[in-house]
Amino acid sequence: MPIALDHPYHQELLVATLAVKRASNLTKKLSDSIVNTQNSGTQTKDDKSPVTIGDYASQAIINHAIKKSFPLDEIVGEEDSESLQGDSEEAKRLSSKILDIINEEQSNNPLEILGNLEDLPSVFEAIDLGNSKGGSKGRFWALDPIDGTKGFLRGDQFAVCLALIEDGKVVLGVIGCPNLAENIESNEDQTGIKGGLFSAIKGVGSFYTPLFDTEDFIPLKDQEKITMKQHSSPDSLKVVEGVEKGHSSHSTQSQIKEKLGFSAETVVKQTINLDSQVKYCVLAKGQADIYLRLPISDSYREKIWDHAAGNVLVYESGGLVGDIYGNELNFGNGRLLESKGVIAGNKAVFKSVITSVKEVLKL
């Protein structure tokens, strides 16, 4: 059903959407400028300062907007401002650049509801609002200001991800995907306009609208409601995985696909490699069926901001998300997920995927 103006999360969705859009605009410009300067040979690929600037600026903008509208809410954010407040020339340079690009974005698109950051002390204060430890009681937001650092740096996929969590459950998620094409068929076949905004509210559904068509808030009734396909046969399934091998075990994931019955001749075409929570968006839109993120070690634990928004997006589009045992992810244990791996899929295939995971990992 379309969201009504009197829906209990209307104001939260409005603020989250406009803040994510503002941060997406800012980070998209930064990412494009990185690629341009790298192509011209004036910037080395190991210069990470642009992503540092983008992370901090995005977090400051979104945290400030949340605190302005919802002063009692806590925020679990990825960054803190300690390194920016030092006396080094690098800290001063980065801080000055962060304030400049925030001011530019605020000037280009003034929105009273989001508020303005006027000086560095207010920027530092906004960044440090992300210091919540989370937990199973009460309400807090989880923010990843730039999810997919390497994709951001190479002008590929990254996302701005924001979720609202109440009593350990994700109830709202908004994801801005500045470089995501409208139609994803395979790694090579990606067409349509670039830039997508994905939103989900528990019990309401998941929705898509172009990210850059307008600076305004688009009511959900005017957005496209998205649902997962319920494919189950191996020849019709598509899998999304990360690009970076350091984030998940690609070799183990290949064994799982083999166990599920994927053909050795077509499995490459049926596997789509994407950075960040963009993977959840492609899944929710029905352009893929399975998401595999196998743990790279027994001790590694995922951060809640890397999965919260995507989690509600998949559930509300007709899918399931769990750990390698098939158990639901628990977002009420603090800043980390106390579980191994992340598996998502449509309801028709999820159980078979978990069975294959258990067999391959000998669980």
C-alpha positions as CSV (number, residue, x, y, z in Angstrom):
1,M,0.0,0.0,0.0
2,P,1.2,3.5,-0.6
3,I,2.4,5.4,2.4
4,A,0.0,8.0,3.7
5,L,1.0,11.4,5.1
6,D,-0.2,10.2,8.5
7,H,1.9,7.1,8.4
8,P,4.0,6.9,11.6
9,Y,7.3,7.0,9.6
10,H,6.3,9.8,7.2
11,Q,8.6,12.4,8.8
12,E,11.5,10.0,9.2
13,L,11.2,8.9,5.5
14,L,11.1,12.6,4.4
15,V,14.2,13.6,6.4
16,A,16.1,10.4,5.6
17,T,15.4,10.7,1.9
18,L,16.4,14.4,1.5
19,A,19.5,13.9,3.6
20,V,20.6,10.8,1.6
21,K,19.9,12.7,-1.6
22,R,22.0,15.6,-0.5
23,A,24.9,13.3,0.5
24,S,24.5,11.4,-2.7
25,N,24.9,14.5,-4.8
26,L,28.0,15.5,-2.9
27,T,29.7,12.1,-3.0
28,K,28.8,11.6,-6.7
29,K,30.6,14.9,-7.6
30,L,33.6,13.8,-5.5
31,S,33.7,10.4,-7.1
32,D,33.5,11.8,-10.6
33,S,36.3,14.3,-9.9
34,I,38.5,11.6,-8.6
35,V,38.1,9.6,-11.8
36,N,38.7,12.7,-13.9
37,T,41.9,13.6,-12.1
38,Q,43.2,10.0,-12.2
39,N,42.6,9.9,-15.9
40,S,44.5,13.1,-16.4
41,G,47.4,11.7,-14.4
42,T,47.3,14.4,-11.8
43,Q,46.3,12.2,-8.9
44,T,47.7,8.8,-7.8
45,K,45.3,5.9,-7.1
46,D,46.7,5.5,-3.6
47,D,45.5,9.0,-2.6
48,K,42.6,8.2,-0.3
49,S,41.9,11.8,0.8
50,P,38.9,12.3,-1.5
51,V,37.1,9.3,0.1
52,T,38.0,10.6,3.5
53,I,36.5,14.0,2.7
54,G,33.4,12.4,1.2
55,D,32.9,10.1,4.2
56,Y,33.1,12.9,6.8
57,A,31.0,15.4,4.7
58,S,28.3,12.8,4.1
59,Q,28.2,11.8,7.7
60,A,28.1,15.4,9.0
61,I,25.2,16.3,6.6
62,I,23.1,13.3,7.5
63,N,23.8,13.3,11.2
64,H,22.9,17.0,11.5
65,A,19.6,16.5,9.6
66,I,18.6,13.6,11.9
67,K,19.5,15.5,15.1
68,K,17.6,18.6,13.9
69,S,14.3,16.7,13.3
70,F,14.7,13.9,15.9
71,P,16.8,15.3,18.7
72,L,16.3,12.3,21.0
73,D,17.5,9.7,18.5
74,E,20.9,8.3,18.6
75,I,23.1,7.4,15.6
76,V,25.5,4.6,14.9
77,G,27.9,6.1,12.4
78,E,31.2,4.8,10.9
79,E,33.4,7.9,11.5
80,D,34.5,10.2,14.3
81,S,36.2,13.6,14.0
82,E,39.3,13.0,16.2
83,S,41.8,12.8,13.4
84,L,40.4,15.9,11.8
85,Q,40.9,18.0,14.9
86,G,44.7,17.6,15.1
87,D,47.2,20.4,14.4
88,S,48.8,18.7,11.4
89,E,48.7,20.4,8.0
90,E,46.9,17.3,6.6
91,A,44.1,17.6,9.2
92,K,43.6,21.3,8.5
93,R,43.6,20.7,4.8
94,L,41.0,17.9,5.0
95,S,38.8,19.8,7.4
96,S,38.8,22.9,5.2
97,K,37.9,20.9,2.2
98,I,35.1,19.1,4.0
99,L,33.6,22.4,5.1
100,D,33.9,23.8,1.5
101,I,32.1,21.0,-0.2
102,I,29.4,21.0,2.5
103,N,28.9,24.7,2.0
104,E,28.7,24.3,-1.8
105,E,26.1,21.6,-1.5
106,Q,24.0,23.6,1.0
107,S,24.2,26.6,-1.3
108,N,23.2,24.7,-4.4
109,N,20.2,23.1,-2.7
110,P,19.1,25.0,0.5
111,L,16.6,22.9,2.5
112,E,15.5,24.3,5.8
113,I,14.4,20.8,7.0
114,L,18.0,19.6,6.8
115,G,19.6,22.6,8.5
116,N,23.0,24.1,7.7
117,L,26.5,23.5,8.9
118,E,28.2,26.8,9.2
119,D,31.6,26.2,10.6
120,L,34.1,23.5,11.5
121,P,33.1,23.1,15.1
122,S,29.5,22.3,14.0
123,V,30.8,19.9,11.4
124,F,32.9,18.1,14.0
125,E,30.0,18.0,16.4
126,A,27.7,16.6,13.7
127,I,30.2,13.8,12.7
128,D,30.6,12.8,16.4
129,L,26.8,12.3,16.8
130,G,27.5,8.9,15.3
131,N,29.0,7.6,18.5
132,S,26.0,5.5,19.7
133,K,26.7,1.9,20.7
134,G,23.3,0.8,19.5
135,G,21.5,-2.0,21.4
136,S,18.3,-3.9,21.7
137,K,16.2,-1.2,23.3
138,G,15.0,2.1,22.0
139,R,15.5,3.7,18.7
140,F,18.6,4.7,16.7
141,W,19.8,5.2,13.2
142,A,22.6,3.3,11.5
143,L,24.6,5.2,8.8
144,D,27.2,4.3,6.3
145,P,28.2,7.6,4.7
146,I,30.0,6.0,1.8
147,D,29.5,2.2,1.5
148,G,31.9,0.8,-1.1
149,T,35.2,2.8,-0.8
150,K,37.0,1.1,-3.7
151,G,34.0,1.5,-6.0
152,F,33.8,5.2,-5.0
153,L,37.5,5.7,-5.9
154,R,37.2,4.0,-9.3
155,G,33.9,5.7,-10.3
156,D,32.0,2.4,-9.9
157,Q,29.3,1.3,-7.4
158,F,29.0,2.9,-4.0
159,A,26.0,3.8,-1.8
160,V,24.9,6.2,0.9
161,C,23.0,4.0,3.4
162,L,20.7,5.0,6.3
163,A,18.5,2.8,8.4
164,L,16.2,3.4,11.4
165,I,16.3,0.6,14.0
166,E,13.7,0.2,16.8
167,D,14.2,-2.3,19.6
168,G,16.8,-4.2,17.5
169,K,14.6,-4.4,14.4
170,V,15.2,-2.4,11.2
171,V,11.9,-0.5,10.4
172,L,13.1,1.9,7.7
173,G,15.9,2.1,5.1
174,V,17.0,4.5,2.5
175,I,19.9,3.9,0.1
176,G,21.2,6.3,-2.6
177,C,23.1,4.6,-5.4
178,P,24.7,7.3,-7.5
179,N,26.2,5.1,-10.2
180,L,23.7,2.3,-10.4
181,A,22.2,1.7,-13.8
182,E,18.4,1.3,-14.0
183,N,18.6,-2.2,-15.7
184,I,21.2,-4.8,-14.5
185,E,21.4,-8.0,-16.5
186,S,25.0,-9.0,-16.0
187,N,28.4,-7.5,-15.3
188,E,28.6,-6.4,-19.0
189,D,24.9,-5.6,-19.7
190,Q,23.9,-2.6,-17.6
191,T,21.6,0.0,-19.2
192,G,19.2,2.9,-18.5
193,I,19.6,6.0,-16.4
194,K,22.2,6.0,-13.7
195,G,21.4,6.8,-10.1
196,G,18.8,5.1,-8.0
197,L,17.1,5.8,-4.7
198,F,15.7,2.8,-2.8
199,S,13.4,3.1,0.2
200,A,11.7,0.5,2.4
201,I,9.4,0.7,5.4
202,K,8.5,-2.3,7.5
203,G,5.0,-3.4,6.6
204,V,4.7,-0.9,3.7
205,G,7.0,-2.2,1.0
206,S,10.1,-1.4,-1.0
207,F,10.3,1.4,-3.6
208,Y,12.5,2.8,-6.3
209,T,12.8,6.2,-8.0
210,P,15.6,7.8,-10.0
211,L,18.0,9.5,-7.7
212,F,18.8,12.7,-9.6
213,D,15.5,13.5,-11.4
214,T,14.6,16.0,-8.7
215,E,15.9,17.4,-5.4
216,D,12.4,17.1,-4.0
217,F,10.9,14.3,-1.9
218,I,8.8,12.0,-4.0
219,P,5.9,10.4,-2.1
220,L,6.0,6.6,-2.2
221,K,2.7,6.5,-4.0
222,D,4.5,8.1,-6.9
223,Q,7.5,5.8,-6.8
224,E,7.8,2.3,-8.3
225,K,7.0,-0.5,-5.9
226,I,9.6,-3.2,-6.3
227,T,9.4,-6.9,-5.6
228,M,11.8,-9.8,-5.9
229,K,11.2,-12.5,-8.6
230,Q,10.6,-16.0,-7.2
231,H,12.9,-17.9,-9.5
232,S,14.1,-21.3,-8.3
233,S,15.6,-23.2,-11.2
234,P,19.4,-22.9,-11.5
235,D,19.2,-21.8,-15.1
236,S,17.1,-18.8,-14.3
237,L,18.9,-17.7,-11.0
238,K,21.3,-14.8,-10.7
239,V,23.7,-14.2,-7.9
240,V,25.1,-10.9,-6.6
241,E,28.5,-10.9,-4.9
242,G,31.1,-8.4,-3.9
243,V,33.8,-7.2,-6.2
244,E,36.6,-7.4,-3.5
245,K,37.7,-10.9,-2.6
246,G,38.8,-9.6,0.8
247,H,35.2,-9.0,1.8
248,S,33.9,-12.5,1.2
249,S,35.1,-15.9,0.2
250,H,34.6,-16.1,-3.6
251,S,36.0,-19.6,-3.9
252,T,33.6,-21.0,-1.4
253,Q,30.7,-19.1,-3.1
254,S,31.7,-20.9,-6.3
255,Q,31.2,-24.2,-4.6
256,I,27.8,-23.2,-3.3
257,K,26.7,-22.2,-6.8
258,E,27.9,-25.6,-8.1
259,K,26.0,-27.3,-5.3
260,L,22.8,-25.4,-6.3
261,G,23.1,-26.7,-9.8
262,F,24.5,-23.8,-11.7
263,S,26.0,-24.7,-15.1
264,A,29.8,-24.3,-15.4
265,E,29.2,-22.8,-18.9
266,T,26.8,-20.1,-17.7
267,V,27.7,-19.4,-14.0
268,V,29.9,-16.4,-14.9
269,K,27.0,-14.7,-16.8
270,Q,24.7,-15.5,-13.8
271,T,27.1,-13.8,-11.3
272,I,27.0,-10.0,-10.9
273,N,29.8,-8.4,-9.0
274,L,28.9,-5.1,-7.3
275,D,30.4,-3.0,-4.5
276,S,28.4,-2.0,-1.4
277,Q,24.7,-2.4,-0.4
278,V,23.9,-1.8,-4.1
279,K,23.7,-5.6,-4.1
280,Y,20.6,-5.5,-1.9
281,C,19.0,-2.9,-4.2
282,V,19.5,-5.1,-7.3
283,L,18.1,-8.0,-5.4
284,A,15.0,-6.0,-4.2
285,K,14.4,-4.8,-7.7
286,G,14.1,-8.4,-9.0
287,Q,17.2,-8.2,-11.1
288,A,19.0,-11.0,-9.0
289,D,17.8,-13.7,-6.7
290,I,20.7,-14.6,-4.3
291,Y,23.3,-12.6,-2.4
292,L,26.3,-14.5,-1.0
293,R,28.7,-13.0,1.5
294,L,30.6,-15.8,3.1
295,P,32.8,-15.1,6.1
296,I,36.4,-14.6,5.3
297,S,37.4,-15.8,8.8
298,D,35.9,-17.3,11.9
299,S,36.4,-14.1,13.9
300,Y,35.2,-11.5,11.4
301,R,31.9,-9.8,12.2
302,E,30.0,-7.5,10.0
303,K,29.1,-3.9,11.0
304,I,25.4,-3.2,11.3
305,W,25.6,-0.1,9.1
306,D,26.8,-2.3,6.2
307,H,23.6,-4.3,6.1
308,A,20.7,-2.6,8.0
309,A,19.1,-0.6,5.2
310,G,19.6,-3.4,2.7
311,N,18.0,-5.9,5.2
312,V,14.6,-4.1,5.3
313,L,14.7,-3.5,1.6
314,V,15.0,-7.2,0.8
315,Y,12.4,-8.3,3.4
316,E,9.9,-5.7,2.2
317,S,10.4,-6.8,-1.5
318,G,9.6,-10.4,-0.7
319,G,13.0,-11.9,0.2
320,L,14.7,-13.3,3.2
321,V,18.1,-12.5,4.8
322,G,20.1,-14.5,7.3
323,D,23.5,-15.7,8.4
324,I,25.2,-18.9,7.1
325,Y,22.8,-20.9,9.3
326,G,19.7,-19.2,8.0
327,N,19.1,-17.3,11.2
328,E,17.8,-13.7,11.0
329,L,20.4,-11.0,11.5
330,N,20.2,-9.3,14.9
331,F,20.7,-5.5,14.8
332,G,20.3,-5.2,18.5
333,N,23.7,-6.5,19.7
334,G,25.6,-3.2,19.3
335,R,27.7,-1.9,16.5
336,L,28.5,-5.4,15.1
337,L,26.4,-8.3,13.9
338,E,27.2,-11.2,16.2
339,S,26.8,-13.7,13.4
340,K,28.8,-15.2,10.6
341,G,28.3,-14.2,6.9
342,V,25.2,-12.8,5.2
343,I,22.9,-14.8,2.8
344,A,19.9,-13.2,1.1
345,G,17.5,-14.7,-1.4
346,N,14.0,-14.9,-2.7
347,K,11.6,-17.0,-0.6
348,A,11.5,-19.7,-3.3
349,V,15.2,-20.4,-3.1
350,F,16.5,-19.2,0.3
351,K,16.1,-22.6,2.1
352,S,18.0,-24.4,-0.7
353,V,20.8,-21.8,-0.6
354,I,21.2,-22.2,3.2
355,T,21.3,-26.0,2.8
356,S,24.0,-25.7,0.1
357,V,26.0,-23.3,2.3
358,K,25.8,-25.7,5.2
359,E,27.0,-28.6,3.1
360,V,29.9,-26.7,1.5
361,L,31.0,-25.3,4.9
362,K,30.4,-28.6,6.6
363,L,28.2,-26.9,9.3
